[in-house]
Amino acid sequence: MKWLTALGLGAILGIVLPTGVDARSGVWMNSWAGWGTIHPHAGSPGLLLSIPVFLGSALFLRLVFNWHSR
């Protein structure tokens, strides 16, 4: 898997996971998972981006798919 693909999938997971869990209730932001989570667009309070989920999932996907392809 190329880095660009892994980063793209990581970005999708980094947005979908916290936004789906939080859904404007504040559950994600008020727990330990809120560390490293930002609001990328100030006009949309429900949209979240988790930097640790984004980078961690991109690294994990890259490692797993590179290991699996050998």
C-alpha positions, 0 to 999 in steps of 0.5 A, a space after each residue: 500500500 502506498 503512503 498516499 492511500 494509507 493517509 487517505 484511508 487514515 483521514 477517512 477513519 480519523 474523521 468518521 470515527 470521532 464524528 460518528 461516536 460524538 454526534 454533537 453529544 460531547 462524548 468523544 471530546 470529554 473523554 480521554 479520546 478527545 486528546 489530539 482531536 480538533 474541529 477542522 471547520 469552525 462553522 461545523 461543531 459536529 465535525 471532528 478530526 482525531 490526529 492520533 486516529 488519523 496517523 495511527 490508522 495510516 501507519 497500521 494500514 501501511 504496515 499490515 498491507 505491506 507485510 501481507 503482500 510479501 
